[in-house]
Amino acid sequence: MTDTAPARPARPLLTFEVVRTERIAPRMIRMVLGGEGFAGFRDNGFTDRYVKLVIPKPGVEYPEPWSVETIQQALPRDQWPAIRTYTVRRVDPAARQITIDVVDHGEGYASTFVANARPGDAVRLRGPGGAYSPAHDADWHLLAGDESALPAIASATEALPPHVVAIVFVEVDGPEDEIELVSSGELRVTWLHRRDGAPSFSQAIRDLEFPSGRVHAFVHGELDQIRGLRTHLREERGVPAEALSISGYWRRGKDEDGFQAEKHAEDEQRRALGLA
């Protein structure tokens, strides 16, 4: 007989409304959400906190009151809402608002939904999840990833202790995709412009001469880059598991549904092998 861990209950579905949107870079849209949904939002304090946006499919009429479980029972799979994961860039308890920065791919449910969002529009989500914040007892920090990790990296730089060194690698298409990173720590930022032939963030980490002392690392982005880095950081660099936050946020050629299914299978395999 095999013991199976009980299924984790789904977080409640919260309904926010759009306060405003703005394009903070050519491929990054900021969406500020407020409204009654904030009352049910339980901020966990992590800098990588994330939510699952529940995005309606165009042209589909959904039963009220909204329930993902009811919709999935009542409608065929191709009419189910799309579920997309995004970092919460900022939580403002005084204004009762959350901010989400979304990479605009120019196509897909999430990019289209956010690009067309207008003040007052309903936005449904679940969350937050999350697990990482910069450790205040680390000697230095490593923050690295691509556009998908940039909102979490920006949140992390703001949470760094004063004067601590943080080496930051961010891979973006070009200089127009850079955003301001604010910190009371000592940031050493390298923007890697793939259009100009810059190395990937994974290669930049491999080439880095690590400073002395204990590192706390946050490394996220495209899955194929992450796969080799996990072994490199754990075994070749000696970074202990508890000092390393690393995972794929997306995979080239896969939408989130396909990516999450593949990632779940890999995580299960790693747990079975005692590597998680």
C-alpha positions as CSV (number, residue, x, y, z in Angstrom):
1,M,0.0,0.0,0.0
2,T,1.4,3.4,-0.9
3,D,0.9,6.4,1.3
4,T,-0.3,9.5,-0.6
5,A,0.0,13.0,0.8
6,P,-3.4,14.6,1.1
7,A,-4.2,17.1,-1.6
8,R,-3.5,20.7,-0.6
9,P,-6.8,22.6,-0.4
10,A,-7.1,25.3,-3.1
11,R,-6.7,28.8,-2.0
12,P,-9.9,30.9,-2.2
13,L,-10.6,32.7,-5.4
14,L,-10.3,36.5,-4.9
15,T,-11.9,39.1,-7.1
16,F,-9.9,42.3,-7.5
17,E,-10.5,45.2,-9.9
18,V,-8.0,47.0,-12.1
19,V,-7.0,50.4,-10.6
20,R,-4.6,51.3,-13.4
21,T,-2.1,49.8,-15.9
22,E,1.1,51.2,-17.3
23,R,3.9,50.0,-19.6
24,I,7.1,50.3,-17.6
25,A,9.2,48.8,-20.4
26,P,8.4,47.8,-24.0
27,R,7.7,44.2,-22.9
28,M,6.6,44.8,-19.3
29,I,3.1,45.9,-18.2
30,R,2.4,46.9,-14.6
31,M,-1.1,46.2,-13.4
32,V,-2.3,47.7,-10.1
33,L,-5.2,45.9,-8.5
34,G,-7.5,46.9,-5.6
35,G,-11.1,46.5,-4.5
36,E,-12.8,44.0,-2.3
37,G,-10.4,41.2,-3.1
38,F,-7.7,42.8,-1.0
39,A,-9.6,41.9,2.2
40,G,-8.9,38.2,1.5
41,F,-5.3,38.6,0.4
42,R,-3.0,37.3,3.1
43,D,0.5,38.8,2.4
44,N,3.2,36.2,3.3
45,G,6.0,38.7,3.3
46,F,8.1,36.8,0.8
47,T,9.8,38.8,-2.0
48,D,9.0,36.0,-4.5
49,R,5.3,35.9,-3.5
50,Y,3.1,34.9,-6.5
51,V,-0.5,34.6,-7.5
52,K,-2.4,32.5,-10.0
53,L,-4.4,34.7,-12.3
54,V,-7.6,33.1,-13.5
55,I,-8.1,34.4,-17.0
56,P,-11.4,33.9,-18.9
57,K,-11.3,32.6,-22.4
58,P,-12.7,35.1,-24.9
59,G,-16.3,34.5,-25.9
60,V,-17.1,32.0,-23.1
61,E,-20.0,32.7,-20.8
62,Y,-19.1,31.5,-17.2
63,P,-21.7,30.6,-14.6
64,E,-22.1,32.9,-11.6
65,P,-20.9,33.0,-8.9
66,W,-17.5,32.3,-10.3
67,S,-15.9,29.0,-9.2
68,V,-13.1,27.4,-11.0
69,E,-14.2,24.0,-9.8
70,T,-17.8,24.5,-11.0
71,I,-16.6,25.7,-14.3
72,Q,-14.3,22.7,-14.8
73,Q,-17.3,20.4,-14.1
74,A,-19.7,22.3,-16.3
75,L,-17.7,23.2,-19.4
76,P,-15.4,21.4,-21.7
77,R,-11.6,21.7,-21.1
78,D,-11.0,24.1,-24.0
79,Q,-13.4,26.6,-22.4
80,W,-11.8,26.5,-18.9
81,P,-10.1,29.7,-17.8
82,A,-6.4,29.9,-18.4
83,I,-4.3,29.8,-15.2
84,R,-1.1,31.9,-15.3
85,T,1.4,32.5,-12.5
86,Y,2.8,36.0,-11.7
87,T,5.0,37.5,-9.0
88,V,3.4,40.1,-6.8
89,R,5.8,43.0,-7.3
90,R,4.4,45.1,-4.4
91,V,1.8,45.0,-1.7
92,D,0.4,48.4,-0.4
93,P,-1.7,47.8,2.7
94,A,-2.5,51.5,3.2
95,A,-3.9,51.7,-0.3
96,R,-5.2,48.1,-0.2
97,Q,-3.6,47.4,-3.5
98,I,-1.2,44.9,-5.0
99,T,1.0,45.4,-8.1
100,I,1.8,42.7,-10.7
101,D,4.3,43.2,-13.5
102,V,3.6,41.0,-16.5
103,V,6.0,40.2,-19.4
104,D,4.1,41.1,-22.6
105,H,4.8,38.4,-25.2
106,G,2.5,40.1,-27.7
107,E,0.2,37.0,-27.8
108,G,-1.3,34.5,-25.4
109,Y,-4.2,34.8,-23.0
110,A,-2.3,36.6,-20.2
111,S,-0.5,39.2,-22.4
112,T,-3.8,40.0,-24.3
113,F,-5.8,40.1,-21.1
114,V,-3.4,42.5,-19.3
115,A,-2.8,44.7,-22.3
116,N,-6.5,45.2,-22.7
117,A,-7.3,45.6,-19.0
118,R,-9.1,48.9,-18.1
119,P,-9.8,50.5,-14.7
120,G,-12.7,48.7,-13.1
121,D,-12.3,45.4,-14.9
122,A,-12.5,42.3,-12.7
123,V,-9.4,40.3,-12.1
124,R,-9.7,36.9,-10.4
125,L,-6.7,35.2,-8.7
126,R,-5.6,32.8,-6.1
127,G,-2.7,33.2,-3.7
128,P,-0.3,34.3,-2.6
129,G,2.4,31.5,-2.5
130,G,6.1,32.0,-2.2
131,A,9.1,30.9,-0.1
132,Y,12.0,33.3,-0.6
133,S,13.3,36.5,1.0
134,P,16.9,37.6,1.2
135,A,18.5,36.2,4.3
136,H,19.9,39.0,6.6
137,D,22.7,36.8,7.8
138,A,24.2,36.1,4.4
139,D,27.6,37.6,3.5
140,W,26.5,38.3,0.0
141,H,23.6,37.6,-2.4
142,L,23.3,36.3,-5.9
143,L,20.1,37.3,-7.9
144,A,19.8,36.0,-11.4
145,G,17.3,35.3,-14.1
146,D,15.5,36.6,-17.2
147,E,12.5,38.8,-17.7
148,S,10.2,36.4,-15.9
149,A,12.2,36.7,-12.7
150,L,12.7,40.4,-12.9
151,P,9.7,41.4,-10.7
152,A,10.9,39.1,-8.0
153,I,14.5,40.3,-8.3
154,A,13.4,43.9,-8.1
155,S,11.4,43.0,-4.9
156,A,14.4,41.3,-3.5
157,T,16.8,44.2,-4.0
158,E,14.4,46.4,-2.1
159,A,14.5,44.0,0.9
160,L,18.3,43.7,1.1
161,P,19.9,44.8,4.3
162,P,22.0,48.0,4.1
163,H,25.4,47.8,2.6
164,V,25.3,44.0,1.8
165,V,26.7,43.1,-1.6
166,A,24.3,41.7,-4.2
167,I,25.5,40.5,-7.5
168,V,22.7,40.7,-10.0
169,F,22.5,39.2,-13.5
170,V,19.3,39.9,-15.6
171,E,18.9,38.6,-19.1
172,V,16.7,40.8,-21.3
173,D,16.3,41.4,-25.0
174,G,17.9,44.8,-25.1
175,P,18.7,48.0,-23.1
176,E,15.2,49.3,-23.5
177,D,14.0,46.4,-21.3
178,E,16.0,47.4,-18.3
179,I,14.2,48.8,-15.3
180,E,15.5,50.7,-12.2
181,L,16.5,48.5,-9.3
182,V,16.4,50.2,-5.9
183,S,18.2,49.0,-2.8
184,S,19.9,50.0,0.4
185,G,22.4,47.2,-0.3
186,E,25.4,47.4,-2.6
187,L,24.1,46.3,-6.0
188,R,26.5,45.1,-8.7
189,V,24.1,44.7,-11.7
190,T,24.9,43.3,-15.1
191,W,22.2,43.5,-17.7
192,L,22.7,40.8,-20.3
193,H,21.3,41.8,-23.7
194,R,20.6,38.7,-25.7
195,R,20.0,40.7,-28.9
196,D,23.6,41.9,-28.7
197,G,25.0,38.4,-28.1
198,A,25.6,38.7,-24.4
199,P,26.0,35.5,-22.4
200,S,22.9,34.0,-20.8
201,F,22.4,34.4,-17.1
202,S,23.3,30.8,-16.5
203,Q,26.7,31.3,-18.3
204,A,27.3,34.5,-16.4
205,I,26.9,32.6,-13.1
206,R,29.3,29.9,-14.3
207,D,31.9,32.6,-15.2
208,L,31.5,34.5,-11.9
209,E,34.3,34.5,-9.4
210,F,32.3,34.0,-6.2
211,P,33.2,36.4,-3.4
212,S,34.2,34.8,-0.1
213,G,31.6,34.2,2.6
214,R,28.1,32.7,2.7
215,V,25.9,33.3,-0.3
216,H,22.1,33.4,-0.5
217,A,21.1,32.8,-4.1
218,F,17.9,33.4,-6.0
219,V,18.1,32.0,-9.5
220,H,15.0,31.6,-11.7
221,G,14.1,31.7,-15.4
222,E,13.8,29.5,-18.4
223,L,13.8,25.8,-17.4
224,D,16.6,24.5,-19.7
225,Q,19.0,27.1,-18.2
226,I,18.0,26.2,-14.7
227,R,18.5,22.5,-15.0
228,G,22.3,22.6,-15.3
229,L,22.7,25.4,-12.8
230,R,21.2,23.5,-10.0
231,T,24.0,20.9,-10.1
232,H,26.6,23.6,-10.7
233,L,25.6,25.6,-7.7
234,R,25.0,22.7,-5.3
235,E,27.9,20.5,-6.2
236,E,30.5,22.6,-7.9
237,R,30.0,25.8,-5.9
238,G,29.0,24.1,-2.7
239,V,25.9,26.3,-2.1
240,P,23.7,24.4,0.5
241,A,20.1,23.7,-0.3
242,E,18.8,26.0,2.3
243,A,20.7,28.9,0.8
244,L,19.4,28.4,-2.7
245,S,16.1,29.3,-4.3
246,I,16.2,27.9,-7.8
247,S,13.5,26.8,-10.3
248,G,12.2,27.2,-13.8
249,Y,9.5,29.8,-14.3
250,W,8.8,28.8,-17.9
251,R,10.0,26.7,-20.7
252,R,10.6,27.7,-24.3
253,G,8.0,26.2,-26.6
254,K,5.5,25.4,-23.8
255,D,2.5,27.3,-22.5
256,E,2.1,27.3,-18.7
257,D,-0.2,24.3,-18.7
258,G,2.3,22.1,-20.5
259,F,5.2,23.6,-18.5
260,Q,3.6,23.1,-15.1
261,A,2.7,19.5,-16.0
262,E,6.3,18.8,-17.0
263,K,7.7,20.6,-14.0
264,H,5.5,18.7,-11.6
265,A,6.6,15.4,-13.1
266,E,10.3,16.4,-12.7
267,D,9.7,17.6,-9.1
268,E,8.1,14.2,-8.3
269,Q,11.1,12.4,-9.8
270,R,13.5,14.5,-7.8
271,R,11.6,13.8,-4.6
272,A,11.6,10.1,-5.3
273,L,15.4,10.2,-5.8
274,G,15.9,12.3,-2.6
275,L,17.2,15.3,-4.6
276,A,14.5,17.8,-3.7
